[in-house]
Amino acid sequence: MKTLIAAGILLASAPAAIAGPYANVESNTGYQGTDYQGSTTDFHVGYEGEAGEKLGYYVQAGPSVINSDGGDSDTEFSGKGGVSFAATEKVNVYGEVSFATTDTDTNNYGTKVGVKYLF
């Protein structure tokens, strides 16, 4: 988590062509077949911008409300940060690192990488 915060501060301190704060509410729901497993709703605040002409970034964090099927709801802390790079006019490469606290001593971390081709 310290690495994510440091990366966010470093990126936020870079000269930005377009930058600004935002709020993001996102809900993710899981099913196994047709059986509802639960949902997590994030209430994040963040900051996004550009560092140069080809590099975009964002960092966001806030509370997450976790509702499991048949269980009580719980509130944890989560966040994510990501970058995107315009490799060409039609190819964009991106990556994201995320985290979430849990009610145990083990937190959750995730990564996402991809390539987007524009037609």
ChimeraX attribute file (.defattr): number of C-alpha atoms within 10 A of each C-alpha:
attribute: neighborCount
match mode: 1-to-1
recipient: residues
	/A:1	14
	/A:2	7
	/A:3	8
	/A:4	17
	/A:5	14
	/A:6	11
	/A:7	15
	/A:8	20
	/A:9	12
	/A:10	10
	/A:11	20
	/A:12	20
	/A:13	10
	/A:14	12
	/A:15	12
	/A:16	18
	/A:17	11
	/A:18	12
	/A:19	16
	/A:20	12
	/A:21	12
	/A:22	12
	/A:23	13
	/A:24	12
	/A:25	11
	/A:26	11
	/A:27	12
	/A:28	10
	/A:29	13
	/A:30	14
	/A:31	10
	/A:32	7
	/A:33	7
	/A:34	7
	/A:35	9
	/A:36	13
	/A:37	14
	/A:38	16
	/A:39	16
	/A:40	19
	/A:41	16
	/A:42	21
	/A:43	19
	/A:44	20
	/A:45	16
	/A:46	17
	/A:47	17
	/A:48	21
	/A:49	21
	/A:50	22
	/A:51	18
	/A:52	12
	/A:53	11
	/A:54	13
	/A:55	17
	/A:56	21
	/A:57	22
	/A:58	22
	/A:59	26
	/A:60	21
	/A:61	21
	/A:62	18
	/A:63	17
	/A:64	22
	/A:65	17
	/A:66	19
	/A:67	17
	/A:68	16
	/A:69	12
	/A:70	9
	/A:71	9
	/A:72	8
	/A:73	13
	/A:74	13
	/A:75	16
	/A:76	15
	/A:77	16
	/A:78	22
	/A:79	24
	/A:80	23
	/A:81	22
	/A:82	21
	/A:83	20
	/A:84	20
	/A:85	17
	/A:86	16
	/A:87	12
	/A:88	11
	/A:89	9
	/A:90	10
	/A:91	13
	/A:92	17
	/A:93	16
	/A:94	17
	/A:95	15
	/A:96	17
	/A:97	17
	/A:98	19
	/A:99	18
	/A:100	19
	/A:101	17
	/A:102	14
	/A:103	9
	/A:104	6
	/A:105	6
	/A:106	9
	/A:107	12
	/A:108	10
	/A:109	14
	/A:110	10
	/A:111	12
	/A:112	10
	/A:113	12
	/A:114	10
	/A:115	14
	/A:116	12
	/A:117	10
	/A:118	9
	/A:119	5
